[in-house]
Amino acid sequence: MERTRSRPPLIFGLGESVADYLVIGGVLTLSLAVPQARAGLMAALAFGALVSPSLALRALALTWMMTVLNPGIVGEGLAGGSLRYAVIFSVFAAALFRGIWTSRGLVPRLVVSTIAFPAYAALAAVVVSYAVDISLLKVASYCVGVIGMLWSVYLLDDSPRFERWLFRLVVVIVFASFPLIVSGVGYFRNGSGFQGILTHPQFYGAFLGVVLSWLFVLRFVEHDRSRLLLATIVVGSISLIATEARVGVAALIGSVTFVALFFAPSGAQRSRARNTFLVTTTVILLLLIIFPAVGEAIYQFAIKEGRGNPQDIAESLEQSRGQLIFTSFMNFLDHPMLGIGFGLPSDPARMVVQYDPVLGLPASVPVEKGFIVTALLEETGIIGTALFILFMIAIIRRALWSRRSALIALAFAVPLSNVAEVTMFSLGGNGLFFWVLLSFAAYSARAAHGAEPDQARDAQHAAGDPARDAAAPVAPPDPA
């Protein structure tokens, strides 16, 4: 199947890395210094997304970055916020046209699988939702956004180049945020958790937990020796602890441990990864024994001392997310089959629609849910939850098929980051960037394998050639 070749940007003849840092840093600097310019920048990105799949994915990531900046720097307004939907629909339209044109109407299987969950959610919302227009708007944005991202990555033939670009985006955000760790602006939202240049400590913590999972595996499992990669891991880890976001730490530890123990790319690398994990665990245990203050600090971090003064971890979890989970579950028991409507708050009285100050269109409907499973059960019932779980299994299966440990880490870290705050359906927040990462984890291996997992399996079966199963893993790109 023919795929579109995406050419790397050239800026006055500069090299790839310099050009990337200039573009990402320039967009960030302009957005922070002149917040009103975000609307114009998003409009330009919407047009740029039509050029190539690579530019489309970059446009989405930059749109996410501009949408979630620290209100202590740019103010609370959502100038140009609704224009992010223009970028999302532009990416979808370009992927639809380009994909059908190059494949002569053949739609990728995972893209087809995407439709089942939002189609059911939309039908259920028409029947049960107490705000049908909001539910349908969220279903449409989710469906269009995810399809556009998956299909754009599917059409990429330069996924190592795009992975390097993603790394540079993370570098810019982490190092631009770090100086604010000694400034009140860095703690603008609640005065306690570090949020950097992003909108909320929990938000920044979830972002760091996911991207650090990817970077840790690149460094310690795939053995990428880049000094910049190591520096980003160190600065990002300090920042993650400062955010006080337990979900980010949980996503990082869970995904890295799982990948290191079970999905290192070869026997020797798996053995080294396990040894590294055991040595690290032993050192941590020794530190806890020799220096009890270290264990006390970890415990205080886990219970978030000073936030409601919880007596233990169970009480801390109850104070932070327990009531949200309980309310969602009770709503599910009342509406077990169809739910209450996709994307809606548990309590109708708490629904607040934020409108874009420039265009006057609905830009955001904040919904806070404590756990992705109870949130899905509450909003879409048993059937919708089952459909979404099957879709996530398909994504993880393709990441496993890639034999890239870093991609597997991403595929596990994103769902893990939703165990305490549901972000995967919020394309106005972290959900937009997380789906770029999930799409990349699912389909970037096509550049090496040249086919989808099902296509490769069918071809191998027809040829009777088992050698492909023993193929060496794809070497990770150098992110430096």
N, C-alpha and C positions, 0 to 999 in steps of 0.2 A: 504494500500500500504506500502510495506517495505521501510524504509528509513535507510540511513547509519548513524551509531552512530559515532560521532567524539569525540575522547578522548582528555581531556585537557593535555597540555604539562607538563612533570615533569622534573625538572632540579635539579639533586642531592638531590631529596627528598624535595625540597622547596615547600612552599605553592603556591596556584594559583596566588595570586596577586604579590608576589615577583618574581615568574617565569615570569609572563607577563612583569613586569617592567624591568627585566633584559634583556629579549629578545628585547623589543621595544627600550629601552635605549641603548642597545648594538649596534643594527643596526644603530640607529641614530648617536651615537658617532663615530662609525667606518666610516660612510658615510661622516660626517663632517670633521673628522681628516684625513682620507685617501680617498679623492674623487674617486681615481682610483679603490678603492675596490668595488664601486657600481656595476660594471659589474659582478664581481664574486658573489656578494650577490644576484643579480637578477637571475643569473643562478641557484644558490642554491634554491631560492624561486620557480623557475619554476619547479624544481624536487619535492620540498616539496608540491606544489599544487596538485600533483597527489595522495597524501596520503589520504586526507579526505576533505569533503566540508568545514569544519571549517578552516583547514590549507590553503585551496585554497583562501578563502575570506581574511584571514590574509595576505597571500602573496600579494594579490592585494593591500591591504591598505598600506603595507610596501613598495611595489614598488612605489605607488603614493608618499609616503613621501620622498623616496630617489630621485625621479625624479624632485621634485619641491623645492629643497633646495636653500637657499639664495646664489646667485652668488658672493656676497661680501665675503662669507666664502669658498665656494667650487670652485669658478671660473665659467666662462661662458660656459665651454665645456659641452657637453652632453654625457660624457663617459658612455657607456652602455645604452644610451637612447633607442635605438631600441630594446634592450633586454626586455623592458617592454612588447613588443608585444609577446615575447616568453612566459612570465608569463600569459598574457591574453589568448593566444591560449592553453597553458597547462591547465588552469582552464576550458576552454571550452571543451577540449577533455576529461578531467576527468569527468566533469559533464555529457557530452553526453553518455560516456560509462557507468558510474555508474547509471545514471538515466534510461537509456533504459534497463540495466541489471536488476535493482531492480524492475522496473515497468513493465517488459516484453513488452516494446515498447510503453507504454502509456506516451505521452508527456503532461506536464501540460498545461492547457489552456492559461495561461498568457504567457508562453514561445512561444506557437504557435502564439499568438497575436503579439508578438515582431517582427515576420518576415515580416508582411505586410508593415510597413513603410520602412525598408531598402531595401526590394525587389523592391518596387516602386521607391525609390530613385536611386537604381542602374540602373534600366531600363531607367529612365528619364535622368540620367547622360550620358548613352551611346548615347542618341539622341542629347542632348543639351550642355553637358559640354565642356568648352574650355580646360580642362585638365582632360581627362577621367581617366587616370591612378591614379591621386591624388584622384579624387572623389570616384573611386572604392575602393582604399585603405582605405579611411576614412569610407566608407559604411561597408566594411568588418570588420574593427577593431571595429566599433560601434556595429554591429550585433553580432559578436562573443563575444565581451566583455559583452554586456548586457544579452545575452542568458546564458553565463557561470555564471554570477553573480546571475541571477534570479533562475536558476536551482540549483546552489549550496546552496542558502538559502532555497529553497524548500526541499532539501534533509537533511537539518539540523534537528536534534532533540535536540539540546542543545542551542537554541537561547538565553536564559538568560545568559548562559556562554559567548556566543559571544558578547552580549550586554555589559557585564562587560569588555571584552577585548577592545571593541571600546571605551568605556569610558576611559580606561587606556591609549590608544593611544592619545586621546584628551588631557588628563592630561599632558602627556610627551611633546607634542607639545606646549601647552599653557605655561607651566612652564619653558620649555627650551628656549622659545622665550622671555619671560618677562624681563630677565636681560638685553637684548639688547635694551630696551626702553630708556636707558641712554647712548647708544653707537651709533656712526655714522654708524656702520655696520647694525644696525636695520633699518636704513633709506637709505640703499644703493641705491635703485632704483631711487628715485626722491628727496631725501633729506628732504622730508616733511612728507609723510605718513609712519607709522610704519609697517614693514613687518615681523618682528621677524626672525625666521629661514627659512621662506618660500620665494618664489621667487619675490613677488610683493605685495605692500600694498593692492591693489584691490583684489588680489588673497587671501591674508590672511584675509581680511575683509569679503569676501564672505564665506570663510570657517568658520570663527567665527560666522557670522550671522546664518548659518545653524545649527552648533553644539550647539550654545547657545540656540537656539529655543528648541532643544531637552532637554537640561539640565534645562532650566527654567521651562519647563512643568513637568519634573521629580520632581523638587524641590517644585514648588508652586501649581501644580495641582494634581500630584500623591503623593505629600507629602513625598518624600524621604528625610530623615533627615541626610544624610551623611555630615559630616563636610568638607570632601574633595570635595564633590560635590559643596557645597556652596562656598568654597575657589576658585574653578575653575571658577564658575560663576562670582565672583568678579574680579579676575585677567583677565578673558577673556573679561569682559565688558569694563574694563579700556583699554585693548589692542585694542578692537574693535573701541572705540572712537579715539584712537591714529592712527589707520590706515587711518582715514578720508574717509572710504569707506561707502558712503551713502547706497549702495545696501545691505550691510550686516546689517545695522541698520534697513532698510526697511523690509528685510526678517525676522529679529528677531521680530520686533514690530507687523508686519502683521500676522505672523503665531501664535505667542503666544496669541495675542488678539483674534484671530478667534477661537482658540482652547479653551481658557478660557471661552469665552462667549457661545459657542455652543456645545463643545464636551468634557466637563468634564465628567468623567465616571459615575457619579450618580447624582441624584437630589441634595443631600446635598453638595457634592463636587462641583457641578456646581454653587450652590449658594455661597459657600465660594470663589470660583474662581472669580465670578462676583463681590463680595464684595471687594476682594483684588484689582481687577482691578479698581473699582470705587474709592477706598481709594487712590491708587497710582496716579490715574489721578488727583484727588483733590489736593493731596500734590504737584504734579508738577505744577498745575495751581497756587496754592498759592505761591510757590517759584518764579514763573515767575512774579507775581504781586508784591511781597515784594522785590525781588532782580532782577531788570531789567537787570542786567549784565548777569544773567543766560540765559534769553531769547536772549540776544545779542550773547552770546557764541554759543547757539544752532543755531541761524540764520547764524552766520559766518561758522559754521560747514556745514550747509545745502548748502550754496553757494560756499563753498571751497574758502574762501577769500585768495587772493594771487595767485590763479591759473587763470591767464588771467584777473584778476580784474573785475569779473562780477558785474553788478549793482543789480541784483535780482536773485531769484531762476530760473526763466524761462530762463534768459540769461546764467546762469551757466549750466543748463541742455543742452542748445543748444550748448555751447562750448564743453561739455564733450561727449555727445552722440547724439545730435540732427542731426548733419551732417551724421553720420553713419546710423541712422534710415532713414533719408530722401533718402540717396543713395540707401539703400536696397529697400525701397518702390518704387522708380522710376524703379529699375531693375525688380521688381515684375510686375509693370504695363506694362513693355515691354515684359515680359515672364510670363503671369498670370497662365498658366496651368502646365507647366513643370519646370519653374524656370531656373536658369543659371547653375545648377550643385551642387550637395551636397558638402559642406565643402570647397567652393571656396571663395576667396576674392571678394568684389564687383567690384574692379578694377583689371583686369588681370595683369596690370603692377606692382601691389604691392604684387604679390605672391612670397614669398621667401621660398624655400625648404631648411631646415636644415638637414644636414647629420650626422649620427653618426660617430665620429672620429675614432672609433675602427673598426667597421664593414663596414663602408662606405654605409650604407643603409639609406633611407629617415627616419628620426626620428621625424620630426615635420614640419608642414606647418601652421605657426601662422595665424589665421584669427580673426579679430576683428569686431564684430557685436554689435550693440547697444541694440537690443531688440529681444528676442527669437521669437516672432510672426512674425515680419517683416523679420527676418533672415530666418525662415522656408519658408515664402511665397516667398522670393527672390530665395532661393536655390532649393525648391521642388515644388513650385506652390501651388495652392489651394488644390489639391488632397492630396499631401504629407503632408501638414499642417493638414488637416482634419484627416488623418490616425494617425499622431503623437498625436493629441489631444485626439482621442479615446483611444489610448494606455495609455496616462497619466491618463485619467478618470478611466481606469481599475485598474491602480496601486493605485490611491487614494481610489477607492471603496474598495479594499482589506484592505487598512490601516484603513478605517472607520469600516470595519467588525471586525477588531481586538479588537475594544473597548478600545484600549490603546491610551490615549491622547498623549503620547510622540511619538508614531509612526505616529499618524495623523499630529503632528507638523512637523515631518521630511518630510512627503509626501507633505505638503504645502510649507515648507521653501525652498526646493530645487528648485522648479519652480520659486518661488518669487526671489530667488537669481539670476535668469537669466533675470530679467526685465531691467537690464542696461548693462549686459555683458553675452554673450552666452557661457556657459561652459559645458552644458550637452552633447555636441557632441565631446568634447575634452578629449579623454581618455589619452592624454599625460599631462593633467592638472587636474584641480579640478573635471572634469567630471568623472574620474575614481573613486575617493572617493565618489562623490555624488551618483553614481549609486550603489555603495555598500550600501549606506544608504537607497536609494530608494528601492532596492531589499529587504533589511532587513525589511523596513516598510511594504512592500507588502506581504511578505511570512512568517515572523517570527511567526505570530499568529498560523500557522499550528501546532506548538508544543503544543499549548493549545487546539485547536479545532479539530486537527487530520484530517482536510479536507479543501479543498478550499471552498470559499463562495458558489459557484454554487453547489458543491457536498453536502454541508451541507444543503442548501435550498431544494435540491431535496430529500434528505433523510428525512428531517423534514416533507416535504409535503406528502411523501409516508407513513410516520408513523402517520401523523395527530397529531403531538405533538408540541404545541406552546411554551412549557416550555423553549426550548433552547433560544428563543428570549429574555427571561427575565433572562438569566444566569448572574451571577455576573461577573464583568470585571476581567481580569487576573491581579494579583498583579504584580507590576513592580519589576524587579530584583534590588537587592541592588548593586549599582555601586561601593561602596567603596572597 
